[in-house]
């Protein structure tokens, strides 16, 4: 394969652009950091202004000029994070201070309960749109303050409805009583029974506190404030470098910000809703109803369980996510396109926020429409090995939905990249950030492999900071002014990530199965979370992409399959959805009738989100589509001969990725468990000779076989690259060594240990001799140690050998092996196995093993409490296998 040959010859491009946090450091430090980033095998950097006090002022421009100059010396490129504060949308404070009319606007509701019958009763409405005053001071030292002039917004309508239960109303009896409002009072003849009065009003208050004063992403002129303040000012200074040294801009987690958190599901969460001026008129036109009629129905955006309420919520969500797409992300993307640079970044997807309001952007696929890469991020322990069974407690009050992060997030990103022509197969992930100092190369490589095996091929490591060590801001930091003992191994990780990203770029992802993205279904009724279906497929090594309703509606069908952006699918899996959009159902019926396998999980939809008639289409689907359960899904797909790693038994921890370069297949197989090694047997269903490529050593090997199956022995956390060598074999192939004829355990050898680092309580005791391999860092003098531990022993080889391997069961965590003073190799993660055939001599041999851990034990920072602290140094069995 051409790309593998290029990698062997060190010919591959850059796919990594780490954050560099700027605080206004002096020139020497700035240049040093750019050099260190370059020496790590990285050819790009994303500069972040968040901690820089003089953003867009003279010092900022001076610092940016220094970075550009130093990057040009190293043939590096620069990305610019596009705001002063996180998240994007602050526009360096310009909105709040100079353009307050472009701040976020919300539709909100205020409820007052009354009982009738009563005639000519006045209800005080004044306080529904004013801030609640501090009117009680009993038991406090606070002074009573009345804020009578603190208006929050204007009233759009007032409606009343009979109460049927606590917090429930009779939707069929909603009455518009707006005309009875006189000044501050609503004078209305209350009918018999218990009633709720709802004041519907628009306001700039009540949204997410963290984004108060941010721009309204539904308004194009508001987005222009961000563009003019940040983008244009950088173009004015460095326009001649746009498209060359300056690659583009990075948006960090823009959002609706109408409420904090991921659970902002319309109709389920009482919350203010994203709005914009004159939206009552515009939304009524979109719905093709009278404005007066919409005024009466606004309440159904929050209250009610009827099909009418669900339909209105779907229409609202569809409307505002389209406004976000057109007026924010596509508007910025168009500016960047016109100025010769790219636009990238990500929104918040956490805990299913990707299809919701709050700190989400409503619809993952729409939210990135203007960007040149699909984008996601992983921070704050959201993704941890083997934490994949629902929620687990961590940084947030709700914890993290491990099932979502393991089985949905990365595939959302890569699927969008493959299926949106603008993305050209590029998926970016911000990685490693805010895990704490205890996050070392072992966990970082696992996170990288998790992303790579799901198609992610660009990375923004988080972060390099130039602030004096230790900077408490979201560690770990990769260089840390030379204080990070693992930094020497960081370049191996970066080179590994660059190599695999290069292999998995510019080609075609191979998947026969598409899974429908269910955002629209969630907006209008009951819906299965996407990860429920993708978990089953992932754990059974079935290749798939996630597709949106809009993509399905625009897809082409031919020869029992359908295509989206030149990707062909044989099967479409639809997680349970009570309702789906009318156009989607119509297209599903058409696909099924033309031979596409359409599989509904649990049942067909009950109807359309819009409550338009789809009776005929549902009848067609009942004839031509299939209904299956989650538990039977894989069996059903196997009968359709979809792209899948065909194994002898189920390996739920094995991940499989199939990619094609110039009509040659390349595969990544990853043992995602960090708990146990695995031996897998899979069928020979390949067109050409199947070979194994090791991107760490740049070596190519044959794969072991047993009967008609290939055999892969994967250490915990180990990933391998397989490829089909269809062309004439011209590779230098290492034969797989047979099983060792002699195996020695070195655990009971005498070991001399020395240490170099921070935190040892009795450093003077070292070098220290142990009669066998010791357990370290468990309540002993090295409990707080971070740095390098060197182990030394000797072994005697009496007979000539044909092959030899030294294997270390586990280590914490970077291992460098020396034999007879010669460095063999460095391993930053599993497997800790070394070929020592050419290094051992007949007679006495000195073995020296250096093990370097992270700064977690020394720093014991807040974020590190959520990670495991393994014992120090060498852990488990050390074996020397000899072939005589």
CORWO-V866287 format. One record per backbone hydrogen bond with DSSP energy under -1.0 kcal/mol. NH is the residue of the N-H (numbers start at 1). CO is the residue of the C=O. E is the energy in kcal/mol with one decimal. If there is no record, write none. Layout:
{{NH CO E} {NH CO E}}
This chain:
{{5 1 -2.1} {6 2 -2.2} {7 3 -2.2} {8 4 -2.4} {9 5 -1.4} {10 7 -2.3} {11 6 -3.4} {17 459 -2.6} {19 461 -2.3} {20 46 -2.3} {21 464 -3.0} {22 48 -1.9} {30 26 -1.9} {31 27 -2.6} {32 28 -2.2} {33 29 -2.4} {34 30 -1.9} {35 31 -2.1} {36 32 -2.4} {37 33 -2.4} {38 34 -2.2} {39 35 -2.7} {41 38 -1.9} {42 37 -1.4} {45 77 -1.5} {46 18 -3.2} {47 79 -2.6} {48 20 -2.6} {52 49 -2.8} {57 54 -2.2} {61 57 -2.0} {62 58 -2.2} {63 59 -2.5} {64 60 -2.7} {65 61 -2.2} {66 62 -1.8} {67 63 -2.2} {68 64 -2.8} {69 65 -2.2} {70 66 -2.6} {71 67 -2.8} {72 68 -2.1} {73 69 -1.4} {74 70 -1.1} {76 71 -3.2} {77 43 -1.9} {78 245 -3.1} {79 45 -2.8} {80 248 -1.9} {81 47 -2.6} {82 250 -2.4} {88 252 -2.3} {93 90 -1.3} {94 91 -2.2} {97 93 -1.8} {98 94 -2.8} {99 94 -1.3} {102 99 -2.3} {103 100 -1.6} {104 214 -1.8} {106 203 -3.1} {107 273 -2.9} {108 201 -3.5} {110 199 -1.9} {112 197 -2.4} {114 195 -2.7} {116 193 -2.7} {118 190 -2.0} {121 188 -1.2} {123 186 -2.0} {125 184 -3.1} {126 184 -1.2} {128 125 -2.2} {131 150 -1.6} {134 145 -1.3} {135 133 -1.1} {140 137 -2.2} {145 134 -1.8} {150 147 -1.2} {152 129 -5.0} {154 202 -1.3} {156 200 -3.4} {157 200 -1.8} {159 198 -2.3} {160 175 -2.6} {161 196 -2.0} {163 194 -2.8} {164 168 -1.8} {165 168 -1.2} {168 165 -2.2} {170 162 -2.3} {173 170 -1.4} {174 171 -1.0} {175 160 -3.2} {177 158 -2.3} {180 177 -1.8} {181 178 -2.0} {182 185 -3.6} {185 182 -2.5} {186 123 -2.6} {187 180 -2.3} {188 121 -2.0} {190 118 -1.8} {193 116 -2.0} {195 114 -3.0} {196 161 -2.6} {197 112 -3.7} {198 159 -3.4} {199 110 -2.8} {200 157 -3.1} {201 108 -2.5} {202 154 -2.4} {203 106 -2.4} {208 257 -2.8} {211 208 -1.2} {212 209 -1.5} {214 211 -1.7} {215 89 -2.4} {216 102 -2.0} {219 216 -1.9} {223 219 -1.6} {224 220 -1.8} {226 222 -1.0} {227 223 -2.3} {228 224 -3.3} {229 225 -2.3} {230 226 -2.7} {232 227 -3.1} {234 230 -1.7} {235 231 -2.0} {236 232 -2.7} {237 233 -1.3} {238 234 -2.8} {239 235 -1.6} {241 238 -2.4} {243 246 -2.6} {244 241 -1.9} {246 241 -2.4} {247 78 -2.5} {249 342 -2.1} {250 80 -2.2} {251 344 -2.5} {253 346 -2.4} {256 360 -1.9} {257 358 -2.5} {265 263 -2.3} {268 265 -2.1} {269 265 -1.8} {273 107 -3.0} {275 105 -2.5} {279 276 -1.8} {282 278 -2.2} {283 279 -3.4} {284 280 -1.5} {285 281 -1.9} {286 282 -2.1} {287 283 -2.1} {289 284 -2.3} {294 290 -2.1} {295 291 -2.3} {296 292 -1.4} {297 293 -1.3} {298 294 -1.4} {300 297 -2.2} {301 298 -2.1} {302 299 -2.0} {303 299 -2.9} {310 306 -2.2} {311 307 -2.4} {312 308 -2.3} {313 309 -2.2} {314 310 -2.1} {315 311 -2.4} {316 312 -2.6} {317 313 -2.8} {318 314 -2.8} {319 315 -2.2} {320 316 -2.9} {321 317 -2.2} {322 318 -1.5} {323 319 -2.1} {324 320 -2.5} {325 321 -2.2} {326 322 -2.7} {327 323 -3.0} {328 324 -1.8} {329 324 -1.3} {330 325 -2.5} {332 328 -2.4} {333 329 -2.3} {334 330 -2.4} {335 331 -1.8} {336 332 -2.5} {337 333 -2.5} {338 334 -2.4} {339 335 -1.1} {340 337 -1.2} {341 336 -2.4} {342 247 -2.9} {344 249 -2.5} {346 251 -1.7} {353 350 -2.1} {354 349 -1.0} {355 352 -1.1} {356 353 -2.1} {357 264 -2.0} {359 261 -1.7} {360 357 -1.6} {362 356 -2.3} {367 363 -2.6} {369 366 -1.8} {371 368 -1.7} {372 343 -3.5} {374 426 -2.5} {376 428 -2.0} {378 430 -2.8} {380 433 -1.6} {382 379 -1.7} {387 384 -1.7} {388 386 -1.4} {392 400 -2.0} {400 392 -2.7} {402 390 -1.9} {402 400 -1.4} {405 401 -2.1} {406 402 -2.3} {407 403 -2.2} {408 404 -2.1} {409 404 -1.9} {412 408 -2.1} {413 409 -1.8} {414 410 -2.6} {415 411 -2.1} {416 412 -1.9} {417 413 -2.0} {418 414 -2.1} {419 415 -2.0} {420 416 -1.9} {423 420 -1.5} {425 417 -2.2} {426 423 -1.6} {428 374 -3.4} {429 458 -1.9} {430 376 -2.0} {431 460 -1.4} {436 475 -2.5} {439 436 -1.8} {444 440 -2.3} {445 441 -2.7} {446 442 -1.6} {447 443 -2.6} {448 444 -2.5} {449 445 -2.9} {450 446 -2.5} {451 447 -1.9} {452 448 -2.9} {453 449 -2.5} {454 451 -1.2} {455 452 -1.8} {456 451 -2.3} {457 427 -1.4} {458 427 -1.7} {459 15 -2.7} {460 429 -2.4} {462 431 -2.2} {464 19 -2.7} {466 21 -1.5} {474 472 -1.1} {478 463 -1.3} {483 480 -2.0} {484 479 -1.5} {487 484 -1.7} {489 486 -1.8} {493 489 -1.4} {494 490 -2.4} {495 491 -2.8} {496 492 -2.2} {497 493 -2.5} {498 494 -2.5} {499 495 -2.6} {500 496 -2.3} {501 497 -2.2} {502 498 -2.1} {503 499 -2.1} {504 500 -2.2} {505 502 -1.2} {508 660 -2.2} {510 658 -2.2} {514 571 -2.5} {515 545 -2.6} {516 573 -2.7} {517 547 -3.4} {522 518 -2.0} {523 519 -1.9} {525 521 -1.0} {528 576 -3.0} {532 529 -1.7} {534 530 -2.0} {535 531 -2.0} {537 533 -1.6} {538 534 -2.7} {539 535 -2.5} {541 538 -1.5} {542 537 -2.6} {543 643 -2.0} {545 513 -1.7} {547 515 -2.6} {552 548 -2.1} {553 549 -2.7} {554 550 -1.6} {555 552 -1.2} {556 563 -2.0} {558 561 -2.9} {561 558 -1.4} {562 569 -2.2} {563 556 -3.2} {564 567 -2.3} {567 564 -1.8} {569 562 -2.9} {570 512 -2.0} {571 512 -2.3} {572 597 -2.8} {573 514 -3.4} {574 599 -3.1} {578 526 -2.9} {580 607 -1.4} {585 581 -2.4} {586 582 -2.4} {587 583 -2.0} {588 584 -2.6} {589 585 -2.3} {590 586 -1.6} {591 587 -2.8} {592 588 -2.7} {593 589 -2.0} {594 590 -1.1} {595 592 -1.4} {596 591 -2.2} {597 570 -1.8} {599 572 -3.1} {600 626 -3.1} {601 574 -2.6} {602 628 -3.2} {603 601 -1.5} {606 578 -2.8} {609 580 -1.6} {611 608 -1.4} {618 614 -2.5} {619 615 -1.9} {620 616 -2.1} {621 617 -2.4} {622 618 -2.1} {623 619 -1.1} {624 620 -2.8} {625 621 -2.3} {626 598 -2.8} {628 600 -2.8} {633 630 -1.1} {636 632 -2.2} {637 633 -2.2} {638 634 -2.6} {639 635 -1.4} {640 637 -1.4} {641 638 -1.5} {645 541 -2.0} {648 681 -2.2} {654 651 -1.7} {655 670 -2.7} {657 668 -1.7} {659 666 -2.8} {660 508 -2.4} {661 664 -3.1} {664 661 -1.7} {666 659 -3.1} {667 722 -3.8} {668 657 -2.0} {669 720 -2.2} {670 655 -2.1} {671 718 -2.7} {672 653 -2.7} {672 670 -1.2} {678 714 -3.1} {680 712 -2.6} {682 710 -1.8} {683 646 -2.9} {684 708 -1.4} {685 683 -1.2} {691 723 -2.6} {692 701 -3.2} {693 721 -3.2} {694 699 -2.8} {698 694 -2.3} {701 692 -3.0} {702 734 -1.5} {706 709 -3.0} {709 706 -2.0} {710 682 -2.9} {711 704 -2.6} {712 680 -2.4} {714 678 -3.3} {717 673 -1.9} {718 715 -2.1} {720 669 -2.6} {721 693 -1.1} {722 667 -2.6} {723 691 -2.2} {724 665 -2.4} {725 689 -3.4} {726 724 -1.4} {734 700 -3.2} {741 882 -1.3} {742 882 -2.1} {744 880 -2.9} {746 878 -2.9} {749 746 -1.6} {751 770 -2.8} {752 792 -2.5} {753 768 -3.2} {754 790 -1.9} {756 788 -2.2} {758 786 -2.9} {761 781 -2.2} {765 762 -2.1} {766 763 -1.6} {768 753 -2.6} {770 751 -3.3} {773 747 -3.2} {783 780 -1.7} {785 782 -1.8} {786 758 -2.7} {788 756 -3.1} {789 851 -2.8} {790 754 -3.0} {791 849 -3.2} {792 752 -1.5} {793 847 -2.4} {795 845 -2.4} {797 843 -2.8} {802 883 -3.3} {803 883 -1.3} {805 881 -2.2} {806 834 -2.6} {807 879 -2.7} {808 832 -2.7} {809 877 -2.7} {810 875 -1.3} {812 873 -2.2} {814 852 -2.3} {815 827 -2.9} {816 850 -2.5} {817 825 -2.4} {818 848 -2.9} {819 822 -2.5} {820 846 -2.8} {822 819 -2.1} {824 817 -3.3} {827 815 -3.1} {833 831 -1.5} {834 806 -2.7} {836 804 -2.0} {839 836 -1.3} {840 836 -1.7} {843 797 -2.8} {845 795 -2.8} {847 793 -3.1} {848 818 -2.9} {849 791 -2.8} {850 816 -2.8} {851 789 -2.8} {852 814 -2.3} {853 787 -1.9} {859 855 -2.9} {860 856 -2.9} {865 862 -1.3} {866 863 -1.2} {867 864 -1.8} {872 776 -2.1} {875 810 -2.7} {879 807 -2.7} {880 744 -2.8} {881 805 -3.0} {882 742 -3.1} {883 803 -3.1}}
